[in-house]
Amino acid sequence: MNNIWSQRFSALLICSTVTIFGGGLSAQAQTPPTPGKTSTTAVDLIPQPTKPAAETAAEVAQVDINPGRTTRSGSSYIGVAGNIGLGGDSALSEGGFMIISKIGLTRSISVRPSVAIEDDPVVLVPLTYDFNLRSADALDEDLAVAPYVGAGVAIETSGDADVGLLVTGGVDVPLNSNFTATAGVNAAFLDQTDVGLMIGVGYNFTGL
């Protein structure tokens, strides 16, 4: 009899021990991490992917080019101008008529195609860097004065066609939301150095 009760007591003791320790381990495994302490869960221990350095640098270096956009010197425009020749033997060096334009590419870069129209037109295609200066007139009202400088190519379309370096510089003065006054000097290095002074007005537009 004593042997039977001894066996039953031993079995009960073993079951109780397993239940207590098993329940404790289960509760310990399900206990959430304490705030402020290092997490040891598998998800938190796996390193999160990061962008390669080259990809990050490419994104930083990316330039947003939007033809026809407004730049620091004002709106893009197309217009007409008079040309005063200052030297040389091409249409650029003769008094005449010009078709002018400014097409903004970025906030500070524009392309300004134009044509000096005479018997043998000269096509000018400069890429310019646009500044933005602010000054005040006698009435203390702000007047936007926007200089630009740049370089490109000059194409003479005569029978003896020629292509040469073009250097340009000038200023844009926005008049209102629709019009911009402009003046500039163009120097084209063709057979000779042809120089012209351009004065005109453009009609503003946005986007192409």
HELIX and SHEET records of a PDB file:
HELIX    1   1 ASN A    2  GLN A   30  1                                  29    
HELIX    2   2 ALA A   42  LEU A   45  1                                   4    
HELIX    3   3 ALA A   53  ALA A   61  1                                   9    
HELIX    4   4 ALA A   91  SER A   93  5                                   3    
SHEET    1   A 9 LEU A 133  ALA A 136  0                                        
SHEET    2   A 9 ASP A 142  GLU A 156 -1                                        
SHEET    3   A 9 VAL A 122  ASP A 130 -1                                        
SHEET    4   A 9 ILE A 109  VAL A 111 -1                                        
SHEET    5   A 9 GLY A  96  GLY A 104 -1                                        
SHEET    6   A 9 SER A  76  GLY A  87 -1                                        
SHEET    7   A 9 THR A 193  PHE A 205 -1                                        
SHEET    8   A 9 PHE A 179  PHE A 189 -1                                        
SHEET    9   A 9 ASP A 162  PRO A 174 -1                                        
SHEET    1   B 4 LEU A 133  ALA A 136  0                                        
SHEET    2   B 4 ASP A 142  GLU A 156 -1                                        
SHEET    3   B 4 VAL A 122  ASP A 130 -1                                        
SHEET    4   B 4 SER A 114  ILE A 117 -1                                        
END                                                                             
